[in-house]
Amino acid sequence: MLVIRKCLNVCIQSAGDNEFASSNKENSTMLEDVLSVQDTASMASLLEILVILWKSVQKSLMANQETFKYTTSKFSSVLPQYLKIFQEERCKAPLILLASLLPASAVPALRSKVMSHLRSLKAGTAVMSYSQYVECLCSWGQISHIVELIENWLVEAAPVRAQGDEDITGKVHFDGLEESKSDLGLDYLDYLLLHPKTRDCLFTLPLDQIRPLHRALNKWKSLLFSSLSGEEVRVEFIETALRAFIFHGRLSIHLQYKFPEEQGFLKSLEHSVSWVEKRVLPFLANSSSEQQLSLSRKTIESCLTVCKNVLRVSVGDGDFRDHLLQHVASVLQTEKGYMCTPHVLALLTEVAQGCLSHKAETQEDQSSLTIRILTNIFQKVVEIIAHRLRKDKEEGQELCCSSEEALYDFLLVTKFTTERSEFITGVFSSLCAAVIIDISRTLQKISHVEEVLTPETVNDLPPLSNTILKVTLKSPAVTRFFLSEISSSIESEVIDSITQWAAVTHILTIIKQSDAFIVELKEIALSVRRQIQSHYNITAENSDNIQRSIYESTVRMLNDILNPCQQPNS
């Protein structure tokens, strides 16, 4: 490391800084034709190697204080000059890393330069332009300066209500928005929360140093409401307000997790949920412009995502979970609540996983109640998707596609429970009913016998059935639960029309393509064949009778399932 230091000093000397490198004159002729400060790639490589070497011996250096002091003094004396000479971005990164390895006391002048750099950047700056500087301050134990900077920027630009109450309707004033760097501050906060090293450093601070930032983030909700209410607010500030709302939730989760004895952060999240339900949800239902609809939707989806993460890290209690389910129900009851379906499913997944994987005997009644509410909401979600497909097929298909991944994650929660559980019955009865009704309605719309076809792939099914079966077939366990529920539906005698029996047979035919579940498929096919015997008299109708064609097609599909040896590909 010291040899590299000497090489760098010689290069600087040969560039004309004789005062700085006077002690290295005897080495100048040896290296001046090989290395040059103008050779950015070589200089950066030397600096990068220097950092790698330092990190590799850091523990040994710390164990030998005399060597550590000597080494740090050597590099702290030249670091300011290095930063002055090596201005290229590739050189700056390892230099700041090197600075972070030195004690803060060894580079007092550099501390102010690091903060000055962070203050001087503009919103939208690339992460690489500030990441090393942020980590440098963290290494020096000075993360409080960054937190204070972020808070100041947010407070300078924060909207102020004349009444002092964000829930009171009134005019909002915006102070200092033109000069504010609040968005850059949120970029810094995002970096702090995203990386384990900086995040751990952040939460070593006393709560008193973090609370002001938490409060500053919360104040931006009023700007969101002002924009929704029709006040003139520039788009970039609306986006900043939405980000601040999200970061308030993220920070609340981290603080509640770090300080579980402090219930104020969970209450703050509950207040945010109530605020969204009271102030934002009405605009989703009755938006007067595309911008208003988009902002209300983004705000609600952001709230649902934050709530999902609360449950994921288990910082919310039973009351909070029930509050969230009420909120979800309110979202789904609005006319345009279907837009939030993927986020609703993601939240329901966390609720289900929490109930089923941490179910305690002492909370049996409460868990059962929550599961009933959960399955009722899931049934509502399926109904909403089906309704959207009937009302606007194109939009409904988009909703099916966007919900596919979230639906799959929700169904995977079944691994936490058993086949006869209330959760399994509630979820898969909704899915089976939806698919059977969906296919049956499609068959009822057939106007010519030529349209009666045997589905070859899942893509031959109507959109809702396509989505549900595509997701179901991804998991053998989920498929087994689905087949079990179909069998139960047959036994309960809720299926009676020939189009419904045909729908069941379509499902079996598609699942048969997986070359699995042979036993289950044959058992169900036998039951279906017995049940449709009551419709045999339909064969007396003319050959162009659609019901007869559906019946005969169903019989052929059942025979294919029961006698696979007759299939050409068997």
C-alpha positions in Angstrom: 0.0 0.0 0.0 2.8 2.4 0.8 4.5 1.5 -2.5 1.4 2.5 -4.4 1.2 5.7 -2.3 4.8 6.5 -3.4 4.0 5.8 -7.0 1.0 8.1 -6.9 3.1 10.8 -5.3 5.8 10.5 -8.0 3.1 10.9 -10.7 1.8 14.0 -9.0 5.3 15.4 -8.7 6.0 14.8 -12.4 2.8 16.7 -13.2 4.3 19.7 -11.5 3.3 19.6 -7.9 6.9 19.8 -6.6 6.0 21.3 -3.3 3.8 18.4 -2.4 6.2 15.7 -3.6 9.6 17.2 -2.9 10.5 14.1 -0.8 10.1 11.9 -3.9 12.4 13.7 -6.4 14.8 10.8 -6.5 12.1 8.5 -7.8 10.7 10.8 -10.5 13.0 9.6 -13.4 12.2 6.0 -12.7 8.4 6.3 -13.1 7.7 9.5 -15.1 7.9 7.6 -18.4 5.7 4.7 -17.1 2.8 6.4 -15.2 1.1 9.8 -15.5 -1.7 11.5 -13.7 -3.2 12.0 -17.2 -3.6 8.2 -17.5 -6.9 8.0 -15.7 -7.3 4.2 -16.2 -4.0 3.5 -14.5 -4.5 6.0 -11.7 -8.0 4.6 -11.0 -6.7 1.0 -11.1 -3.9 1.9 -8.6 -6.4 3.5 -6.3 -8.8 0.6 -6.5 -6.0 -1.9 -5.8 -5.1 0.2 -2.8 -8.6 0.0 -1.4 -8.7 -3.7 -2.0 -5.4 -4.2 -0.2 -6.5 -2.1 2.7 -9.7 -4.0 3.2 -7.9 -7.3 3.1 -5.6 -6.3 6.0 -8.0 -4.1 7.9 -8.5 -6.5 10.7 -4.8 -6.9 11.1 -4.2 -3.2 11.1 -6.9 -2.7 13.8 -5.2 -5.3 15.9 -1.9 -3.4 15.8 -2.7 0.2 16.8 0.9 1.4 16.2 0.9 0.2 12.6 -2.7 1.4 12.1 -1.8 4.9 13.3 1.3 5.0 11.1 -0.6 3.9 8.0 -3.6 6.2 8.5 -1.3 9.2 9.1 0.6 8.4 5.8 -2.7 8.3 3.8 -4.6 11.1 5.6 -1.7 13.5 4.8 -2.0 12.9 1.1 -5.7 12.2 0.6 -6.8 15.9 0.3 -4.2 16.3 -2.5 -5.3 13.1 -4.2 -8.9 14.4 -4.3 -7.7 17.7 -5.7 -5.6 16.0 -8.5 -7.7 13.0 -9.4 -11.0 14.6 -10.4 -12.3 11.8 -12.7 -15.4 9.9 -11.5 -13.6 6.5 -11.7 -10.8 7.9 -9.4 -13.2 9.6 -7.0 -15.0 6.4 -6.0 -12.0 4.5 -4.6 -10.7 7.8 -3.0 -13.9 8.2 -1.1 -13.8 4.5 -0.1 -10.3 5.0 1.1 -11.5 8.0 3.1 -14.2 5.9 4.7 -11.5 3.5 5.9 -9.7 6.2 7.8 -10.8 7.5 11.2 -12.9 10.7 10.9 -10.4 12.5 13.2 -7.7 11.8 10.6 -9.4 13.8 7.9 -11.2 16.7 9.5 -11.1 18.9 6.4 -12.6 16.1 4.3 -15.7 15.7 6.4 -17.0 19.1 5.4 -16.2 18.4 1.8 -18.2 15.2 1.8 -21.3 17.0 3.2 -20.7 19.9 0.8 -20.7 17.4 -2.1 -24.0 15.9 -0.9 -25.6 19.3 -0.6 -24.4 20.4 -4.0 -25.9 17.6 -6.1 -29.2 18.0 -7.9 -32.3 15.9 -7.9 -32.1 13.0 -10.3 -28.4 12.5 -9.8 -27.2 9.0 -10.4 -26.8 6.8 -7.3 -23.0 6.3 -8.0 -22.6 10.1 -7.5 -23.5 10.0 -3.9 -23.4 6.3 -2.7 -19.8 6.4 -1.6 -20.2 9.7 0.1 -23.1 8.4 2.1 -21.3 5.3 3.1 -18.2 7.4 4.0 -20.2 9.4 6.5 -21.7 6.2 7.9 -18.3 4.7 8.4 -17.3 7.9 10.3 -20.3 7.6 12.5 -21.8 10.8 11.1 -25.0 9.6 9.6 -26.9 12.1 11.7 -25.7 14.8 9.4 -27.3 13.1 6.4 -30.6 12.6 8.4 -30.6 16.2 9.4 -30.0 17.3 5.8 -32.8 15.2 4.5 -35.2 16.5 7.2 -34.2 20.1 6.5 -34.9 19.7 2.7 -38.3 18.1 3.4 -39.3 20.8 6.0 -38.2 23.6 3.7 -40.5 22.4 1.0 -43.3 20.9 3.1 -46.8 22.2 2.6 -48.3 24.2 5.4 -52.0 24.4 6.3 -53.3 27.6 7.7 -55.4 25.6 10.2 -52.5 23.4 11.2 -54.6 20.3 10.7 -54.0 18.0 7.7 -57.5 16.6 7.9 -59.3 20.0 7.8 -60.2 21.2 4.4 -58.4 24.4 3.7 -55.9 26.1 1.4 -52.4 24.7 1.5 -49.3 27.0 1.1 -46.1 25.6 -0.3 -43.0 27.1 1.1 -39.7 27.0 -0.8 -40.7 24.5 -3.4 -38.6 26.1 -6.2 -35.3 25.8 -4.3 -36.1 22.6 -2.5 -34.1 19.4 -2.9 -36.6 17.3 -1.1 -36.6 14.7 -3.9 -32.8 14.3 -3.6 -33.2 13.9 0.1 -35.7 11.0 -0.6 -33.0 9.5 -2.9 -30.6 9.6 0.0 -33.1 8.1 2.4 -33.9 5.4 -0.1 -30.2 4.5 -0.2 -30.0 4.4 3.6 -33.0 2.1 3.9 -32.1 -0.1 1.0 -28.6 -1.3 2.1 -28.0 -3.3 5.3 -24.8 -1.5 6.3 -26.3 2.0 6.0 -29.7 0.9 7.4 -28.0 -0.6 10.5 -26.0 2.6 10.9 -29.2 4.7 10.6 -31.0 2.8 13.4 -28.1 3.1 15.8 -29.1 6.8 16.1 -31.2 7.8 19.1 -35.0 8.0 18.4 -34.9 11.7 19.1 -32.7 12.2 16.0 -35.0 10.2 13.7 -38.5 11.4 14.9 -38.1 14.8 13.2 -37.5 13.1 9.8 -40.5 10.8 10.4 -42.7 13.8 11.2 -41.4 15.7 8.1 -42.3 12.9 5.8 -45.8 12.7 7.3 -46.6 16.3 6.5 -46.5 15.7 2.8 -49.8 13.9 2.9 -51.6 17.2 2.8 -50.1 18.0 -0.6 -51.5 14.8 -2.0 -55.0 15.7 -0.7 -54.6 19.2 -2.1 -53.8 17.8 -5.6 -56.7 15.4 -5.4 -59.0 18.3 -4.4 -58.2 20.2 -7.5 -55.6 22.7 -6.3 -52.9 23.7 -8.7 -49.8 21.7 -7.8 -46.9 20.9 -10.2 -46.5 17.3 -11.2 -43.0 16.9 -9.9 -44.1 18.0 -6.4 -47.1 15.6 -6.5 -44.6 12.8 -7.3 -42.4 13.9 -4.4 -45.4 13.9 -2.1 -46.3 10.4 -3.1 -42.7 9.3 -2.5 -42.7 11.0 0.9 -45.9 9.1 1.8 -44.3 5.8 0.8 -41.1 6.6 2.7 -43.1 7.5 5.8 -44.6 4.0 5.7 -41.3 2.3 5.1 -39.6 4.3 7.9 -42.5 3.5 10.2 -42.1 -0.2 9.6 -38.3 -0.2 10.3 -38.8 1.9 13.4 -41.6 -0.3 14.8 -39.4 -3.4 14.1 -36.3 -1.8 15.7 -38.2 -0.4 18.7 -41.2 -2.7 19.3 -41.8 -1.1 22.7 -42.7 2.1 20.8 -46.3 1.7 19.6 -46.4 5.2 18.1 -45.1 4.1 14.8 -47.7 1.4 14.3 -50.4 3.9 15.3 -48.9 6.3 12.7 -49.4 3.5 10.1 -53.0 2.9 11.2 -53.6 6.7 10.9 -52.2 6.6 7.3 -54.6 3.8 6.4 -57.5 5.6 7.9 -56.5 8.8 6.1 -56.3 7.0 2.7 -59.8 5.5 3.3 -61.3 8.8 4.3 -59.4 11.3 2.1 -58.2 9.3 -1.0 -60.7 6.5 -1.6 -63.6 8.8 -2.5 -61.5 10.2 -5.4 -60.9 6.7 -6.8 -64.7 6.1 -6.9 -65.6 9.6 -8.3 -62.6 10.9 -10.1 -63.2 13.9 -12.4 -59.9 13.6 -14.4 -57.4 11.0 -15.4 -54.7 12.7 -13.2 -57.0 12.5 -10.2 -57.8 8.8 -10.9 -54.1 8.0 -11.4 -53.0 9.7 -8.2 -55.7 8.2 -6.0 -54.9 4.8 -7.4 -51.2 5.1 -6.8 -51.7 6.4 -3.3 -54.0 3.5 -2.4 -51.7 0.9 -4.0 -48.7 2.4 -2.1 -50.7 2.2 1.1 -51.6 -1.5 0.4 -47.9 -2.3 -0.4 -46.7 -0.7 2.9 -49.4 -2.6 4.8 -48.3 -5.8 3.1 -44.7 -5.2 4.3 -46.0 -4.5 7.8 -47.4 -8.0 8.0 -44.4 -9.5 6.2 -42.1 -8.5 9.0 -44.7 -9.3 11.7 -44.8 -5.8 13.3 -48.6 -5.6 13.2 -50.9 -7.1 15.8 -54.3 -8.8 15.3 -56.2 -5.5 15.6 -54.0 -3.9 12.9 -54.6 -6.9 10.6 -58.3 -6.7 11.1 -58.1 -3.0 10.4 -56.4 -3.7 7.1 -59.0 -6.3 6.0 -61.7 -3.6 6.6 -59.6 -1.2 4.5 -59.3 -3.8 1.7 -63.1 -4.4 1.8 -63.7 -0.6 1.5 -61.3 -0.5 -1.6 -63.1 -3.3 -3.3 -66.5 -1.8 -2.7 -65.7 1.3 -4.7 -66.5 1.3 -8.4 -62.9 1.4 -9.6 -61.5 -0.7 -6.7 -60.8 -3.5 -9.2 -57.8 -1.5 -10.4 -56.0 -2.3 -7.1 -56.7 -6.1 -7.4 -53.0 -7.2 -7.7 -52.1 -5.2 -4.6 -55.1 -6.5 -2.7 -54.2 -10.1 -3.5 -50.6 -9.4 -2.3 -51.9 -8.1 1.0 -54.3 -11.0 1.4 -51.4 -13.4 0.9 -49.6 -11.9 3.9 -52.7 -12.0 6.0 -53.3 -15.6 5.1 -49.7 -16.6 5.7 -49.7 -14.9 9.1 -53.0 -16.6 10.2 -52.0 -20.1 8.9 -48.4 -20.3 9.9 -48.6 -18.7 13.3 -51.9 -19.9 14.5 -52.0 -20.3 18.2 -54.5 -22.4 20.1 -55.4 -19.5 22.4 -56.4 -17.5 19.3 -58.4 -20.2 17.6 -61.7 -18.2 17.5 -60.0 -15.0 16.3 -58.0 -16.8 13.6 -61.1 -18.6 12.3 -63.0 -15.3 12.1 -60.1 -13.7 10.2 -60.0 -16.6 7.8 -63.7 -16.4 7.1 -63.4 -12.7 6.4 -60.3 -13.4 4.3 -62.0 -16.0 2.1 -65.1 -13.8 1.7 -62.8 -11.0 0.5 -61.1 -13.4 -1.9 -64.4 -14.5 -3.3 -65.2 -10.8 -3.8 -62.0 -10.4 -5.7 -62.8 -13.3 -8.1 -66.3 -11.9 -8.6 -64.9 -8.4 -9.4 -62.5 -9.8 -12.0 -65.4 -11.8 -13.6 -67.6 -8.7 -13.6 -64.9 -6.6 -15.2 -64.5 -9.2 -18.0 -68.3 -9.0 -18.7 -68.4 -5.2 -18.6 -65.2 -4.5 -20.5 -63.5 -7.6 -22.0 -60.2 -5.9 -23.0 -59.8 -4.2 -19.6 -60.8 -7.4 -17.9 -58.1 -9.4 -19.8 -55.5 -6.8 -18.7 -56.7 -7.2 -15.1 -56.4 -11.0 -15.4 -52.8 -10.7 -16.7 -51.7 -8.2 -14.0 -53.3 -10.3 -11.3 -51.8 -13.6 -12.3 -48.6 -13.5 -10.3 -50.3 -12.2 -7.2 -53.0 -14.9 -7.5 -50.3 -17.6 -7.7 -48.5 -16.3 -4.6 -51.8 -16.3 -2.8 -52.6 -19.9 -3.7 -49.1 -21.0 -2.6 -50.1 -20.2 1.0 -52.0 -23.5 0.9 -48.8 -25.2 1.9 -49.4 -23.9 5.4 -52.6 -25.7 5.9 -54.4 -29.1 5.3 -56.9 -30.2 2.7 -59.9 -30.1 4.9 -59.2 -26.7 6.3 -61.7 -23.8 6.2 -59.2 -21.7 4.2 -58.8 -24.4 1.5 -62.6 -24.9 1.2 -63.3 -21.2 1.0 -60.6 -20.4 -1.5 -61.0 -23.3 -3.9 -64.8 -23.3 -3.8 -64.7 -19.7 -5.1 -62.2 -20.7 -7.8 -64.1 -23.8 -9.0 -67.4 -22.0 -9.1 -65.8 -19.1 -11.1 -64.3 -21.5 -13.7 -67.4 -23.6 -14.1 -69.7 -20.6 -14.4 -67.2 -18.9 -16.8 -67.0 -21.9 -19.2 -70.7 -22.7 -18.9 -71.7 -19.2 -19.9 -69.4 -19.3 -22.9 -71.0 -22.6 -24.0 -74.4 -21.1 -23.5 -73.5 -18.4 -26.0 -72.8 -20.9 -28.8 -75.0 -20.4 -31.8 -73.8 -23.2 -34.2 -72.8 -26.8 -33.5 -69.4 -26.1 -35.3 -68.4 -23.9 -32.4 -68.6 -26.9 -29.9 -64.9 -27.8 -29.7 -62.7 -29.7 -27.4 -60.1 -27.4 -25.7 -56.5 -28.5 -26.4 -54.7 -26.0 -24.2 -55.5 -23.6 -21.4 -55.5 -20.8 -24.0 -58.7 -22.2 -25.5 -60.6 -21.3 -22.4 -62.3 -18.0 -21.6 -59.9 -15.4 -20.0 -60.9 -15.9 -16.3 -60.7 -19.7 -16.6 -57.5 -19.4 -18.5 -55.9 -17.3 -15.8 -57.1 -19.5 -12.9 -56.1 -22.8 -14.5 -52.8 -21.4 -15.7 -52.0 -20.4 -12.1 -53.4 -23.6 -10.6 -51.3 -25.9 -12.9 -48.1 -24.2 -11.8 -48.2 -26.1 -8.5 -49.1 -29.8 -8.1 -50.3 -29.2 -4.5 -52.6 -26.4 -5.7 -53.9 -28.5 -8.6 -54.7 -31.3 -6.2 -56.7 -29.0 -3.9 -58.5 -27.7 -7.0 -59.4 -31.2 -8.1 -60.6 -32.1 -4.6 -62.9 -29.2 -4.6 -64.3 -30.2 -8.0 -65.0 -33.6 -6.6 -66.8 -32.1 -3.6 -68.9 -29.9 -5.9 -70.0 -33.0 -7.8 -71.0 -34.8 -4.6 -72.9 -31.8 -3.3 -75.2 -31.9 -6.4 -74.8 -28.2 -7.1 -74.0 -28.9 -10.7 -77.0 -29.8 -12.8 -77.0 -28.4 -16.3 -75.3 -30.0 -19.3 -73.2 -26.9 -19.9 -71.9 -27.0 -16.3 -71.0 -30.7 -16.7 -69.3 -29.8 -20.0 -67.4 -27.1 -18.1 -66.2 -29.6 -15.5 -65.1 -31.9 -18.4 -63.2 -29.1 -20.1 -61.3 -28.5 -16.8 -60.4 -32.2 -16.6 -59.3 -32.2 -20.2 -56.9 -29.3 -19.7 -55.5 -30.8 -16.5 -55.0 -34.1 -18.3 -52.5 -32.4 -20.6 -50.1 -32.3 -17.6 -49.8 -36.1 -17.7 -50.3 -36.1 -13.9 -53.2 -36.6 -11.5 -54.4 -39.7 -13.5 -56.1 -41.3 -10.5 -57.9 -38.2 -9.4 -59.0 -37.4 -13.0 -60.4 -40.8 -13.6 -62.4 -40.8 -10.3 -63.9 -37.4 -11.2 -64.6 -38.4 -14.8 -66.5 -41.5 -13.6 -68.6 -39.4 -11.3 -69.3 -37.0 -14.2 -70.2 -39.8 -16.5 -72.7 -41.2 -14.0 -74.3 -37.8 -13.5 -74.8 -36.9 -17.1 -76.7 -40.1 -17.8 -79.8 -38.1 -16.8 -79.2 -35.9 -19.9 -79.0 -38.9 -22.3 -82.5 -38.2 -23.7 -81.0 -35.1 -25.4 -79.4 -37.4 -28.0 -82.9 -37.9 -29.5 -82.7 -34.3 -30.7 -81.6 -33.3 -34.2 -77.9 -33.5 -35.0 -77.8 -29.7 -35.3 -79.1 -29.3 -31.7 -76.4 -27.4 -29.8 -77.3 -29.1 -26.4 -76.9 -32.5 -28.1 -73.5 -31.5 -29.6 -72.3 -30.3 -26.1 -73.5 -33.6 -24.6 -71.7 -35.7 -27.2 -68.6 -33.7 -27.0 -68.6 -34.1 -23.2 -68.9 -37.9 -23.5 -66.0 -38.0 -25.9 -63.8 -36.0 -23.6 -64.7 -38.3 -20.7 -63.9 -41.3 -22.7 -60.5 -39.8 -23.6 -59.8 -39.4 -19.9 -61.0 -42.8 -18.8 -59.4 -44.7 -21.8 -56.1 -42.9 -22.4 -54.7 -45.9 -24.3 -56.9 -45.0 -27.2 -55.1 -41.6 -27.5 -52.6 -41.4 -30.4 -49.9 -39.9 -28.1 -50.2 -42.5 -25.4 
